[in-house]
């Protein structure tokens, strides 16, 4: 690839004129093509976090149970018994629009590597997916490709996909979101980090061969789309889950020895980022001989090899005397193994290819002098809280409409493509509990895992909406009986050069931080995905809804104590928490009143903590047999979902509300609330009163109907049929 290196080429690589000027000052000369490529990817938004870093530093990241927070490949928390949970969430949004199957599949592969590179065996995958309006041409193709990609990779690699969320909105028409999360288990005393050490130690490449796929993938993910997005298909990586499975086993086998000094997966920016980050964190230099890099294509240049994002590859620093042992392990698993360089004392990265010095860059500026922007921002105007909204259709019609709408319809069509039980440790599968439960093999302990966010709330009020996302993740973990430990995040926003978008980001970070501190729920890892916008031919830019997706992990000492929301017959149903009946930004308002306005529901973090701690204590003491938090759709949707999952109806007592406010009572998306099924409602309400927790009796489970005081009676079979209909109809039409 022969191109003249100048400001115009730098601009094509995503560097501004000022950034290119900074490169010239650092180098003291015009960089080579390979050097320019290295600067462009390391200083891209995707790798450098140049628009978000100063704000991310305000998030709480520490707690007694946090072993490693942000800065490593994944976060690590102590779960007891000498074990840790290792987890992270990352985006593959832009690739999944261009090539849905491979974009989603390689997103799963990449997040798996972030986890097992730290010594953890992956035990669960989750995802958070956002798609455009189902009526928009192209949405069905993207849904189909993404779901097949997630399932195809996860199923083949042998890690269960146990949870996630799926939403639809026209704001995602030109820019779907594919956020992938992996959770693994590792011994606390066997965590592997990425800081290189030991001058002269060999740098070893393992895994698949390098090809030309994914070149400048990090740069592509740091810009908005336009009408020529399809031309970016070559920047999308191609995955091989069968090779990834071999790589997992080979790496974990090697990790049982003492051969590894440092290890890093080749993710965004491939060999460049892994080499630069390992050497930079260790304060050493690194020299690479690219002639030794395993290649699957002929005639590859140094530029192409350094920027390739071919999948299923890792970079290691090994103890010299253990190199042969490592080689034998990887040869046994039929994976490439090559010594491609060594550590130096120069604090520089030098790259040789075919006897020529292709790059010679001081390492510190690649990280320390990467641009950091304090971009201007404006706050989102505070939304007006809605007053009374008339009910135009009635309770039964609204209930059935909501159960059948894209955001609440059964996800069975999706879940059935995922192997949620491979490995035999999944205790609560998708659609049966507010969080999935995965048993920690060989113990009674279990992990509760979930992903959550309500973008329409964040769009209306970024601070409150982001706080709600954290609170809902905390609530969903709590509703199983598990103790919430920590979160990972995936912050999906539009163009940060737009002050309104940057304001959304700044306020969302504040809301997240407030909620994390109030709930003792630190952030231990995460990802920022900006420039999620589509530029239309007419010049108008369409931004996604601000979507700070939250992935959360909790622990329960005895997995047999975990509850789902399938309620048994003959139980009292009790509502924990205070209802306000706010309909602002609710699904009822959107689907029934055809409006998207008002303030989102109030997030009272003191009430969240108080109510949740009470519910968890009741679950672990064996007094709760089913639990479901109130979320999208409100109280009546929560009850209907409990009936659908269990096949058991319920008979409700008439609430003490004016009949004109019943729809707000039933469909307001009140926070800090749970529906619990218990054998003694009286005892539960008395216990709640002692704990100063609002509680009231809703009715009793039993029968085959959802029975609202004999005035509205809907068979559970009808609820299920309506709930099941959307996806098969949408995908088969």
C-alpha positions in Angstrom: 0.0 0.0 0.0 1.8 3.1 -1.2 0.3 6.4 -0.2 1.8 9.8 0.5 1.6 10.6 4.2 0.3 14.1 4.6 -2.5 16.0 6.3 -5.0 14.8 3.8 -4.2 11.1 4.4 -4.3 11.7 8.2 -7.8 13.2 7.8 -8.9 10.0 5.9 -7.5 8.0 8.9 -9.6 10.1 11.3 -7.0 12.5 12.7 -7.8 16.2 12.8 -5.4 18.8 11.5 -4.4 19.6 15.1 -3.9 15.9 16.0 -1.8 15.4 12.9 0.3 18.4 13.9 0.8 16.8 17.3 2.0 13.6 15.6 4.6 15.6 13.6 5.8 17.3 16.8 6.2 14.0 18.6 8.0 12.3 15.7 10.1 15.3 14.7 9.5 14.2 11.1 6.8 13.0 8.7 5.6 9.5 10.0 5.7 6.5 7.8 2.4 5.0 6.6 2.6 2.3 9.4 3.4 5.0 12.0 0.5 7.1 10.9 -1.8 4.1 11.0 -0.7 3.3 14.6 -1.3 6.9 15.8 -4.7 7.0 14.0 -6.1 3.9 15.7 -4.5 4.5 19.1 -5.9 8.1 19.1 -9.3 7.1 17.7 -12.3 7.7 19.9 -12.7 3.9 20.2 -9.3 3.3 21.7 -8.4 6.6 23.4 -11.7 7.7 24.9 -10.7 11.2 24.1 -14.1 12.7 24.5 -15.2 10.7 27.5 -12.2 10.1 29.7 -12.4 13.1 31.9 -16.1 12.3 32.7 -15.5 8.6 33.3 -13.1 9.4 36.1 -15.9 10.6 38.2 -17.6 7.2 38.4 -17.1 5.1 41.6 -14.9 2.1 41.0 -13.9 0.8 44.4 -15.4 -1.4 47.0 -14.0 -4.1 49.4 -15.1 -6.8 47.0 -13.5 -5.2 43.9 -10.3 -6.9 42.9 -9.6 -5.1 39.7 -11.5 -2.1 38.4 -11.4 -0.2 35.1 -8.0 -0.3 33.2 -7.7 -4.0 32.7 -9.3 -6.2 30.0 -12.3 -6.8 32.3 -13.4 -6.1 35.9 -12.9 -8.5 38.7 -14.9 -8.9 41.9 -14.6 -11.3 44.8 -17.5 -13.8 45.1 -16.2 -15.9 48.0 -14.6 -19.3 48.3 -11.4 -17.9 46.8 -13.1 -17.2 43.5 -13.8 -14.1 41.4 -16.3 -13.1 38.8 -14.6 -11.5 35.8 -16.8 -9.5 33.4 -17.2 -6.8 30.9 -19.5 -5.4 28.2 -18.5 -4.1 24.8 -20.1 -2.7 21.7 -20.1 -3.9 18.1 -22.6 -1.4 16.8 -21.2 -0.2 13.5 -20.0 -3.6 12.3 -23.4 -5.0 13.0 -25.1 -2.5 10.8 -22.7 -3.1 7.9 -22.6 -6.9 8.2 -25.1 -8.1 10.9 -24.1 -11.7 11.3 -20.3 -11.2 11.5 -20.7 -7.9 13.4 -22.6 -9.6 16.1 -20.6 -12.8 16.1 -17.2 -11.1 16.4 -18.7 -8.9 19.1 -19.3 -12.0 21.1 -15.9 -13.4 20.3 -14.1 -10.2 21.3 -15.8 -10.0 24.7 -15.1 -13.6 25.4 -11.4 -12.9 24.9 -11.4 -9.9 27.2 -12.6 -12.3 29.9 -10.5 -15.4 29.4 -7.3 -13.4 28.8 -7.5 -12.6 32.6 -7.5 -16.3 33.4 -11.3 -16.8 33.8 -13.3 -19.5 32.2 -16.3 -17.9 30.5 -19.6 -19.2 32.0 -22.2 -16.9 30.6 -22.9 -14.5 27.7 -25.5 -11.8 27.7 -26.4 -9.0 25.2 -28.3 -5.8 24.9 -29.7 -5.2 21.4 -31.5 -2.2 20.0 -33.1 -2.2 16.6 -35.0 0.2 14.4 -38.7 0.4 13.9 -40.0 -3.0 12.8 -41.9 -1.2 10.0 -38.7 0.2 8.6 -37.3 -1.7 5.6 -34.1 -3.5 6.6 -34.9 -3.9 10.3 -35.9 -7.5 9.9 -32.7 -8.3 8.0 -30.6 -6.8 10.8 -32.5 -8.5 13.5 -32.2 -11.9 11.8 -28.4 -11.4 11.2 -27.6 -10.2 14.6 -29.6 -12.8 16.5 -28.0 -15.6 14.3 -24.6 -14.1 14.8 -24.9 -14.0 18.6 -26.3 -17.5 18.7 -24.0 -18.9 16.1 -20.8 -17.8 17.9 -21.9 -18.4 21.5 -23.4 -21.8 20.8 -20.4 -23.1 18.9 -17.9 -21.9 21.4 -19.8 -23.6 24.2 -20.7 -20.7 26.4 -24.4 -20.3 27.3 -26.2 -17.1 26.3 -28.4 -16.7 29.4 -29.9 -13.2 29.3 -30.2 -9.8 27.6 -32.7 -7.3 26.3 -34.1 -6.2 23.0 -35.8 -2.9 22.2 -37.1 -1.3 19.0 -37.2 2.4 18.1 -37.0 4.4 14.9 -33.9 6.2 16.3 -31.9 3.0 15.7 -33.0 2.6 12.1 -29.6 3.4 10.7 -27.5 2.4 13.7 -28.5 -0.7 15.7 -26.8 -1.3 19.0 -25.2 -4.7 19.6 -23.7 -4.8 23.1 -22.1 -8.1 24.2 -21.3 -9.1 27.8 -19.4 -12.1 29.1 -18.9 -13.3 32.7 -16.2 -15.8 33.7 -14.9 -17.4 36.9 -11.3 -17.4 38.0 -9.4 -18.2 41.2 -8.6 -15.0 43.0 -4.9 -15.9 43.1 -4.6 -16.6 39.4 -5.7 -13.4 37.7 -3.6 -12.5 34.7 -2.8 -8.9 33.8 -1.5 -7.1 30.7 1.5 -5.1 31.9 4.6 -6.5 30.2 7.8 -7.0 32.2 11.3 -8.4 31.8 13.7 -6.9 29.3 14.5 -9.5 26.7 11.5 -11.6 27.4 9.9 -13.0 24.2 6.7 -11.6 22.7 4.6 -14.4 21.4 1.7 -14.4 19.0 -0.9 -17.2 19.4 -4.2 -18.2 17.8 -5.4 -17.7 14.2 -3.4 -16.3 11.3 -3.5 -12.6 10.4 -5.5 -11.5 7.3 -6.7 -8.2 5.9 -10.1 -8.2 7.6 -11.0 -5.5 10.0 -8.3 -3.0 9.0 -9.2 0.4 10.5 -12.1 -1.2 12.3 -11.4 1.1 15.3 -11.4 4.2 13.1 -14.7 3.1 11.4 -16.2 2.7 14.9 -15.2 6.3 15.7 -17.2 8.0 13.0 -20.9 8.3 12.0 -22.4 6.5 9.1 -23.5 8.0 5.8 -25.2 6.7 2.7 -22.0 4.9 1.7 -21.9 2.7 4.9 -22.0 -0.5 2.9 -18.6 0.3 1.4 -17.1 -0.2 4.8 -17.8 -3.9 4.8 -14.1 -4.8 4.5 -13.6 -3.2 8.0 -15.8 -5.8 9.6 -14.0 -8.8 11.1 -14.8 -12.4 10.4 -15.1 -14.8 13.3 -14.4 -18.5 13.8 -16.0 -19.8 17.1 -14.4 -23.2 16.8 -10.9 -21.7 16.8 -12.0 -19.5 19.7 -12.9 -22.6 21.7 -9.5 -24.1 21.1 -7.9 -20.8 22.0 -9.8 -20.7 25.3 -8.7 -24.2 26.3 -5.0 -23.6 25.2 -4.8 -20.3 27.1 -6.3 -21.8 30.3 -4.0 -24.8 30.1 -1.0 -22.5 29.7 -2.3 -20.3 32.6 -2.1 -23.4 34.9 1.7 -23.1 34.5 3.9 -20.2 35.5 5.0 -19.3 31.9 3.0 -16.1 31.4 4.3 -12.7 32.3 1.6 -10.7 30.6 -1.2 -11.4 28.2 -3.5 -9.3 26.0 -6.1 -10.1 23.4 -5.8 -8.5 20.0 -9.1 -6.7 19.9 -9.7 -3.2 18.4 -6.6 -2.1 16.5 -5.3 -5.7 16.7 -1.5 -6.1 17.0 -1.1 -2.4 17.5 -3.2 -1.9 20.6 -2.1 -5.1 22.2 1.6 -4.4 21.8 1.3 -0.7 22.7 -0.8 -1.3 25.7 1.2 -4.2 27.1 4.5 -2.3 26.8 3.1 1.0 27.9 1.5 -0.4 31.0 4.8 -2.1 31.9 7.0 0.9 31.2 9.2 -1.0 28.8 9.9 -1.0 25.1 8.9 -3.6 22.5 10.4 -4.7 19.2 8.4 -6.7 16.7 9.6 -8.6 13.7 6.6 -8.9 11.4 8.2 -11.5 9.1 7.4 -14.0 11.9 3.7 -13.1 12.1 1.5 -16.0 10.9 -0.3 -14.8 7.8 -3.2 -16.3 5.8 -2.8 -13.8 2.9 0.2 -13.2 0.8 2.1 -9.9 0.3 0.7 -8.3 3.5 2.4 -5.0 4.4 3.5 -3.9 7.9 0.7 -1.4 7.9 -1.9 -4.1 7.2 -0.5 -6.5 9.8 -0.4 -3.9 12.5 -3.9 -2.7 11.9 -5.6 -6.0 11.0 -8.4 -7.0 13.4 -8.5 -10.6 12.4 -10.1 -12.6 15.2 -9.1 -15.2 17.7 -5.6 -13.9 18.3 -3.7 -13.2 21.5 -0.3 -11.6 22.4 1.8 -12.8 25.3 5.0 -12.1 27.1 6.5 -15.4 28.3 9.3 -16.4 30.5 12.1 -17.5 28.1 12.7 -20.8 29.8 8.9 -21.7 29.4 8.6 -20.9 25.7 8.9 -24.5 24.6 6.3 -25.7 27.1 3.9 -23.0 25.8 4.7 -23.9 22.2 3.8 -27.6 22.8 0.5 -26.6 24.4 -0.6 -24.5 21.4 0.6 -27.0 18.9 -1.4 -29.7 20.7 -4.5 -27.5 20.2 -3.5 -26.9 16.6 -3.1 -23.2 16.9 -0.4 -20.9 15.6 2.4 -20.1 17.9 5.2 -17.7 16.9 7.8 -15.6 18.7 7.5 -12.2 17.0 9.6 -10.0 19.1 11.0 -9.2 22.5 10.8 -6.5 25.2 13.4 -3.7 25.2 14.6 -1.0 27.6 13.9 1.8 25.0 10.4 2.8 25.9 9.6 2.7 22.2 7.8 0.4 19.8 9.9 -0.6 16.8 8.6 -2.6 13.9 10.7 -4.4 11.4 9.5 -6.0 8.2 11.6 -7.6 5.4 14.8 -6.0 6.8 13.3 -2.5 6.9 12.4 -0.4 9.9 8.7 0.4 9.4 8.0 2.2 12.6 9.9 3.7 15.5 7.6 5.5 18.0 8.0 6.5 21.6 5.3 4.7 23.6 4.4 7.2 26.2 2.9 9.8 23.8 0.7 7.1 22.2 -1.1 7.0 25.6 -0.1 10.0 27.7 -0.3 12.5 24.8 -3.4 11.1 23.2 -5.9 13.9 22.8 -8.3 14.6 25.7 -11.2 16.9 24.9 -13.4 18.9 27.2 -16.1 19.2 24.6 -18.7 21.9 25.1 -22.1 20.6 26.2 -25.6 21.8 27.0 -27.9 20.1 29.4 -31.1 18.6 28.2 -34.0 20.8 29.2 -35.9 19.4 32.2 -39.0 17.6 31.0 -42.4 18.6 32.4 -44.1 16.0 34.5 -47.4 14.9 33.0 -50.7 15.6 34.8 -53.7 13.4 34.1 -53.7 11.6 30.8 -57.2 10.3 29.8 -57.6 6.6 29.1 -58.9 6.2 25.5 -59.2 2.4 25.3 -59.7 0.8 28.7 -57.6 -1.6 30.8 -58.1 -4.9 28.9 -57.4 -3.4 25.5 -54.3 -1.6 26.8 -53.1 -4.8 28.5 -53.3 -6.9 25.4 -51.8 -4.2 23.2 -48.8 -3.8 25.4 -48.2 -7.5 25.8 -48.1 -7.8 22.0 -46.0 -4.7 21.3 -42.4 -5.1 20.1 -40.8 -4.0 23.3 -42.8 -6.4 25.6 -43.6 -9.3 23.3 -42.0 -12.7 24.2 -38.4 -13.1 23.2 -38.7 -16.8 22.8 -38.0 -16.6 19.1 -34.7 -15.1 20.0 -33.9 -17.3 23.1 -34.7 -20.4 21.2 -31.7 -19.7 18.9 -29.4 -19.4 21.9 -28.1 -22.4 23.8 -28.7 -21.2 27.3 -28.0 -24.5 29.0 -24.6 -25.6 27.6 -22.3 -26.4 30.4 -25.1 -27.6 32.7 -24.8 -24.7 35.2 -27.6 -22.5 34.2 -30.2 -22.5 37.0 -32.5 -19.7 35.8 -32.8 -19.4 32.0 -34.0 -16.4 29.9 -37.6 -15.4 30.4 -38.0 -17.0 33.9 -36.5 -14.5 36.2 -35.5 -10.8 36.4 -31.8 -12.0 36.2 -30.3 -15.2 34.9 -28.7 -17.5 37.5 -25.6 -19.5 36.8 -24.3 -21.9 39.3 -20.6 -21.7 40.2 -19.5 -25.2 39.4 -18.4 -27.3 42.4 -20.1 -24.9 44.9 -23.6 -24.0 46.1 -22.9 -20.5 45.1 -24.6 -18.8 42.1 -24.1 -15.7 40.0 -27.0 -13.5 39.0 -26.5 -11.5 35.8 -28.5 -9.0 33.8 -28.4 -6.2 31.3 -30.7 -3.1 31.6 -31.4 0.3 30.2 -34.5 2.3 29.2 -33.3 4.7 26.5 -36.6 6.7 26.3 -36.1 7.7 29.9 -32.5 8.7 29.3 -33.5 10.8 26.2 -36.1 12.7 28.3 -33.9 13.2 31.4 -30.3 11.8 31.0 -29.4 12.0 34.6 -32.6 10.4 36.0 -32.7 7.9 33.1 -29.1 6.7 33.6 -29.7 6.4 37.4 -32.8 4.4 36.6 -30.7 2.0 34.4 -28.3 1.3 37.3 -31.2 1.0 39.7 -33.1 -1.4 37.5 -30.1 -3.6 37.1 -29.6 -3.6 40.9 -33.3 -4.4 41.3 -33.3 -7.3 38.9 -30.3 -8.9 40.7 -32.1 -8.3 44.0 -35.4 -9.8 42.7 -33.7 -13.2 42.5 -32.3 -13.1 46.0 -28.8 -12.3 45.0 -26.6 -9.5 46.4 -25.6 -7.0 43.7 -21.9 -6.6 43.5 -20.8 -4.4 40.6 -21.6 -3.2 37.1 -20.0 -2.9 33.7 -21.4 -0.4 31.3 -21.7 0.2 27.5 -22.3 3.9 26.9 -23.8 4.3 23.5 -24.3 7.9 22.4 -24.3 10.0 19.3 -21.7 12.5 18.0 -19.9 14.1 21.0 -19.1 17.1 18.9 -22.8 18.0 19.1 -23.2 19.9 22.4 -26.6 18.4 23.0 -25.3 14.9 22.7 -22.3 15.7 24.9 -24.7 17.1 27.4 -26.6 13.8 27.4 -23.4 12.0 28.1 -22.2 14.3 30.9 -25.6 14.1 32.7 -25.9 10.4 32.2 -22.5 9.9 33.9 -23.7 12.0 36.8 -26.9 9.9 37.2 -25.0 6.7 36.9 -22.5 7.8 39.5 -25.2 8.9 42.0 -27.0 5.6 41.7 -23.8 3.5 42.0 -22.8 5.3 45.1 -26.2 5.1 46.7 -26.5 1.4 46.0 -22.8 0.3 46.7 -22.7 -0.8 43.1 -19.3 0.2 41.6 -18.3 0.3 38.0 -15.5 -2.1 37.3 -15.3 -2.2 33.5 -17.0 -0.8 30.5 -17.0 0.6 27.0 -17.9 3.9 25.3 -19.4 3.9 21.8 -19.8 7.3 20.3 -20.7 8.6 16.9 -23.8 6.4 16.8 -25.4 8.5 14.1 -26.5 8.1 10.6 -25.9 10.9 8.0 -28.7 10.9 5.4 -28.2 12.0 1.8 -30.0 15.2 2.6 -27.4 16.1 5.2 -29.6 15.6 8.2 -28.0 13.5 11.0 -30.1 11.0 12.9 -28.8 10.2 16.4 -29.7 7.1 18.4 -31.5 7.5 21.7 -28.8 7.9 24.4 -28.3 4.3 25.7 -26.1 3.7 28.7 -26.6 0.0 28.9 -25.8 -1.5 32.2 -24.5 -5.1 32.8 -24.6 -6.3 36.4 -23.4 -9.2 38.4 -24.5 -10.4 41.8 -23.9 -13.4 44.0 -26.2 -15.7 46.0 -24.7 -18.1 48.6 -27.1 -20.9 47.8 -28.3 -21.1 44.3 -31.3 -23.2 45.4 -32.7 -20.1 47.2 -32.9 -18.0 44.0 -36.4 -17.2 42.8 -37.9 -16.4 39.5 -41.3 -15.0 38.6 -43.2 -18.2 38.0 -45.7 -18.0 40.8 -47.2 -21.2 42.3 -50.9 -21.6 43.0 -52.5 -20.4 46.2 -50.1 -17.6 47.2 -50.7 -14.1 48.4 -49.5 -11.4 46.0 -48.0 -8.4 47.7 -46.7 -5.2 46.2 -43.6 -3.8 47.8 -42.9 -0.2 47.2 -44.9 3.0 46.7 -46.9 3.6 43.5 -47.1 7.1 42.0 -48.9 6.2 38.8 -46.7 8.4 36.6 -47.3 7.7 32.9 -44.6 10.0 31.5 -42.3 8.2 28.9 -44.2 5.0 29.7 -44.9 2.3 27.1 -48.6 2.9 27.8 -48.2 6.5 26.7 -46.3 5.5 23.5 -48.4 2.5 22.5 -51.9 3.6 23.6 -51.8 7.4 23.6 -49.2 7.6 20.8 -47.1 10.1 22.6 -43.5 10.2 23.7 -43.3 13.0 26.2 -43.3 13.9 29.9 -40.8 13.2 32.6 -39.7 9.6 33.3 -40.7 8.0 36.5 -39.1 9.3 39.7 -36.0 7.5 40.8 -35.7 7.5 44.6 -32.4 5.9 45.4 -33.1 5.8 49.2 -36.3 3.9 48.5 -34.5 1.6 46.0 -32.0 0.6 48.6 -34.5 0.2 51.5 -37.1 -1.7 49.5 -34.5 -3.9 47.7 -32.6 -4.8 50.9 -36.0 -5.9 52.5 -37.0 -8.0 49.5 -33.7 -9.7 49.3 -33.8 -10.6 53.0 -37.2 -12.1 52.6 -36.1 -14.2 49.6 -33.0 -15.6 51.3 -35.0 -16.4 54.5 -37.4 -18.5 52.3 -40.5 -16.4 52.7 -40.8 -15.5 49.0 -41.6 -18.0 46.3 -41.7 -15.7 43.3 -40.6 -12.1 42.7 -40.8 -9.7 39.7 -39.9 -6.1 39.7 -42.0 -3.4 38.1 -40.5 -2.1 34.9 -41.7 -1.5 31.3 -45.5 -1.6 31.3 -46.0 -1.3 35.0 -47.9 -3.4 37.6 -50.4 -5.2 35.3 -47.7 -6.2 32.9 -45.6 -7.6 35.7 -48.6 -9.7 36.9 -49.4 -10.8 33.4 -45.8 -11.9 32.9 -45.9 -13.9 36.1 -49.1 -15.6 35.0 -47.7 -16.4 31.5 -44.5 -18.0 32.8 -46.2 -20.0 35.5 -49.5 -20.8 33.7 -51.2 -19.7 36.9 -53.8 -16.9 37.0 -54.5 -14.5 39.8 -57.4 -12.7 41.4 -56.8 -9.1 42.3 -58.6 -7.1 44.9 -60.0 -3.7 43.8 -57.5 -1.0 44.5 -58.5 2.1 46.4 -58.2 4.4 43.4 -60.6 6.5 41.5 -61.7 4.5 38.4 -60.5 7.4 36.2 -56.9 6.7 37.5 -56.9 3.0 37.1 -54.8 3.0 33.9 -52.1 5.1 35.7 -52.2 2.6 38.6 -51.9 -0.4 36.4 -49.5 0.9 33.7 -47.4 3.6 35.4 -43.8 2.5 35.4 -43.1 3.1 39.1 -39.6 2.4 40.4 -38.4 0.7 43.5 -41.4 -1.7 43.4 -41.6 -5.5 43.4 -44.5 -8.0 43.2 -43.8 -11.0 45.4 -45.7 -14.2 45.9 -45.7 -15.5 49.5 -47.5 -18.0 51.5 -48.5 -15.5 54.1 -49.3 -12.0 52.9 -50.2 -10.8 56.4 -46.8 -11.8 57.8 -45.0 -10.2 54.8 -46.9 -6.9 55.3 -46.1 -6.9 59.0 -42.4 -7.5 58.3 -42.5 -4.7 55.8 -44.1 -2.3 58.2 -41.4 -3.0 60.8 -38.8 -2.2 58.1 -40.6 1.0 57.1 -41.2 -0.4 53.7 -44.5 0.3 51.8 -46.5 -2.9 51.2 -50.0 -3.8 50.3 -51.9 -6.9 49.3 -52.8 -7.2 45.6 -54.7 -10.4 45.6 -54.0 -14.1 45.3 -52.6 -16.5 42.7 -54.7 -19.3 41.3 -57.0 -20.3 38.5 -56.5 -19.9 34.8 -57.4 -16.2 34.4 -56.1 -12.8 35.2 -59.1 -11.6 37.1 -59.6 -8.0 38.1 -62.3 -8.1 40.8 -64.6 -10.0 38.4 -64.9 -7.0 36.1 -62.1 -7.8 33.7 -61.3 -11.5 33.2 -58.6 -12.5 30.7 -57.6 -16.2 30.3 -53.8 -16.8 30.8 -53.9 -18.7 27.5 -55.0 -15.5 25.7 -52.3 -13.5 27.4 -49.7 -16.0 26.2 -51.0 -16.1 22.7 -50.9 -12.3 22.3 -47.4 -12.2 23.9 -46.0 -14.9 21.7 -47.3 -13.5 18.4 -45.0 -10.6 17.5 -41.7 -12.2 16.6 -42.9 -15.1 14.6 -45.2 -12.8 12.6 -42.5 -10.2 12.1 -39.8 -12.6 11.1 -41.9 -14.7 8.8 -43.8 -12.1 6.9 
